Amino acid sequence: MKQDYLESVQRFKRFVAFRNKVGLILSLVVLVCYYAFVLSIGLFPDILGYRVGPSAITLGIILGIFLIVLCIVATGLYTFFANWYFDKAQKEAIEDLDRSGALEDLKNGEVRE
């Protein structure tokens, strides 16, 4: 019984750590790209102002659109993982905690380790 208790608590901790890691990685990718773009505006305005072909479209506009698409893709990836994997894993982990009795202890702020 005690072994099940500890395993269910550890499983839940691993799930939360993995979910946080995925969110952190996606956030860091977006933030690094965003701040690199803003920094490049300040440091290399001539390069970002370079016209692509005979049109009024510049390299900065293309990179800005890429940044918007990157944010949409990162949000979509997290939503996909949340719906496809995180919800199922969270449900299983909570059911496991409930079976072992650890869920009641966690609600009361107590965890036996």
Secondary structure, DSSP 4 states (H G I P E B T S, - for coil): -HHHHHHHHHHHHHHHHHHHHHHHHHHHHHHHHHHHHHHHHHH-HHHHT-B-TTSS-BHHHHHHHHHHHHHHHHHHHHHHHIIIIIHHHHHHHHHHHHHHTHHHHHHTT----
